[in-house]
């Protein structure tokens, strides 16, 4: 509503809550629907889609509070259906790669497509030529094909000659953040429990550093905790069981990553 928009503008432009990054404001059409992150590997001609993911950008449970770089993600959102995927490939990804090649700007690498699935169909929110964070933490573990072989094929223009396979099941990532993030936060907090997680739990360091024998916080989004499961429910249960082993002063994480999938038939 108008009051919320005005308060947000005052927070950014007057109070300078985000520093210099918040001094320019872009007004866009408000799109409603489910947001999804779609990734593909390109060799200049062939476009190989990877598993889709959904990011959780808001800081608090229930998608409340300010946006962050991402508080967690999961694969694969059921609302990104095979029909929608086919439409995205035919109407967005393949034409983009073809258009770049026709302009003499052949692209080889990762394409990251941010979509809003609206009642009128998929709408592009953003394009990136990089992985997403935290989406990469759940997309890459689902690859059954050697990723190095895939990247070499992309560089050599041979993606159509390499079989791409994916692991069954789901993958869930929960981000452990510093207290106060995405606003001001303290660093240098000692992280405990890193040696207590199960061997098949993946820990990705984002905002950490070593001080002697200790690992301490050094950023807003500190650690990504990632677990796989045969189902989304199993992956969620496991990641929240494992994240309880980790702690530091002011640690915060969302407790509803992937929960909306449990409510769907």
N, C-alpha and C positions, 0 to 999 in steps of 0.2 A: 504494500500500500504506500501512499504518498508519504506518510509520516516516517515509516521505516526507511524509505529511500532518502529522505532529507537527513535523517539521523546518520545514516551510513555515509553520506557525502560530507557532513560536518566532521564525522570521525576521521575521514581520510584527508580532507582538504584543510580543515582548520586545526584539528588536534594532531594531525600528521601521525596517525597510529601506525602506518606502514612506511614512514619515512619518505624518501624520494620516490619509492616505487608506487606510492599512492597519490602522487600529485597530478596524475593524468587519469581522467575517467572516460571510459567508453560506454556509451549507452546503446544497448542492443535490444532486439525483439526478445521478449520472454517466451521461451519454448517450454512446453510442459510434456512430460513423458518420462521414460526410463533412459538414463544415460548409460552408454556402453563404450568400452575402449576396444577397438579392432586393430589388430596388428597383421602385417604382411611383410614377407621378405621378397625383394625384387632383384632381378638380374639385368634390368634394363628393358626387358620384354616380358618375361614370365613373372606372374604375380602369384606367390604362394601364401595363402591365408594361414594364420596360426590361430590358436584358440582365443576366443574373446574373453574379456574380463570386465568386471564392474568395480570401479573405485568408489571409496567412501570419503568425500572431500571435507565434510563438516567435522568440527572438532569433537562434538558431543553426540551421544547416542540419540537415535531418532532423527538424524540429520539436522541437528540444531547447532547454533553458534556459527562463528565465522568460518570461512573456507580455509583449508590448509593445503599443503602439497599432496596430501593423501594420508588417511589414517588406517587404511587397510584395503584389501581387494580380494576377489575370489574368481574362480572359473567354475563352470561357464554359465552365464546367466541364461535361464531357460527362455526368457522372452526374446532373446536374439535367435530367432528360429532359422531353420534351413532356408525358408522362403525369403526372409529378410536378408540373410547372408548372401543369397544368390543375387538379390537386387543390388546390394552394396557392391558386390564384385563387378556386376555388369554395368552399373550406372555411375559408380564413383571410382573405385580403385583401378580397374583396368583402363578406363578412359584417361585418368590422370597420368598413369605411367606412359601410355601411348602418346599423350599430348606433349609430355616432357621430351620424349624421344624425337618427336616430329620437329621440335624447336631446337634440336641439337643439344639438349641438356639431359642426356640419358642418365637415369637415376638407378644406382645400385645400392641396396642397403635396406634398412628397416623403414617402413611407413607406419605411422601411428595415427589412426583416424579416430577422433572423438566424435561420437554421434549422440543425438537425442532421438529416440524412437517415439515420434509423435503420432497422433491420430491420423495425420496426413502422410505418414511414412517417415523414413529416416532423414534427418537433417544434420548437415555437417556443422559441428561446433568449432573444430580445430583440426589442423594437419600438423604433424611433427615428423621430422626425419631423425627420430631417435626412439629409444625405448621409453616407456612410462615408468614412473616410480610412485606407487608400489606395484603397478601391474606386471612389470617384468619379473618380479619375485614369484608370481604365480603362473605366468605364461611359460617361462623357460623351463621350470621343473616338469612341465607336462610334455615336453618333447621326448619322443622315443628315438628319434633320429639324432645322430651326433651333430651338435650345433656347429662345430668347426667345419665339418664336411659341408654343411649347408651354406656357411658363409663363403667358403672357398668356391662352391658352385655358383653363388651369386656374383662373386668377383669375376669368375671365368665365363659367365653367361650360360651356365649349364643347369640351371635349376630344374628345367623340365626333364632332365635325365636322372635325377636323384629322387628315390621314393621318400616321401615325408610321412612319418607316422607319429601318433601321439599316445601318451599313456592314458589308460582308462581312469575314471574317477574324477575327483575335484581337488583343488588346491586352494588354501586359504592363508592370507597374510594379515597379521595384526601388527600395527606400528606402535611401539612404545615411545612416547614423546615426553619431553621435558615439561614440568609444570609451568604454566604461563603461556606456552606455545599456543597459537601462532603470534602472540604479542611478545613482550619481554620475558626472558627466562634466564635462569642461571646455568652455568656450565661448571665442569669440574667435579660433578657428583660421582662418587664411586659406584660402579655397577657390580652387583653381586649375582651369583647363581648361574653364570655362563657355563660352568662345567657340570651343571646339574640337569640340563635338558637331555632328552633321549637322543641317541645317535642319529635317528632318522629325522630329527627336527632341524630345520635349516635356519641359521641365524645370519642375517645380513646387516653389517655395520654401516650406518649412515652418518650419524653424528657422534663419533667416539674417537678417543685417542688413548695411547698408552702413557702412563706415568709410572715408571719403574715396572713393578710386577702387576700393577693395577690397570684396569680399563675404566676410563671416566667419560662422562658425557661431554660432548663438544659441539652440540647443535640442538635444533628443535626436535626434529624427528631422529631419534637416537638409534633404535634397533628395529628391524623387521623380523618377526617370528613367523615362520612358514611351515605348515604341515599339509600333507596329502592324506586323502582318504578314499575309500571305495565310493562313498557318497559325500555330498556336501555336509550332511549332518555329522558324519564321522570326522571329517576334516575340521569342522568348527569345534566339536567337542575336544579333539586332540590339541588344537592350537591354544585353546583357553586353559587346558590342563597344563600345558608346558609353559605358558607365559607366567604362570604363578610362581615359577622358580626364580624369575628375574625381578630385580628391584634396584631402585636408586631413589634418593631423596627427591620427592616431587613427581615421581613417575606417574604417567597417565596414559590410559589406552581406552579405546571404545570397546564396549562389551556386546555389540550387536552386528559385527561384521558378518555379512552373509545371511543374517537372520531372516531377511525378507524372502529368501528362497525356501525357508522352512515352512512359510505360511502359504506357499503355492501348492496346488494339487499335483 
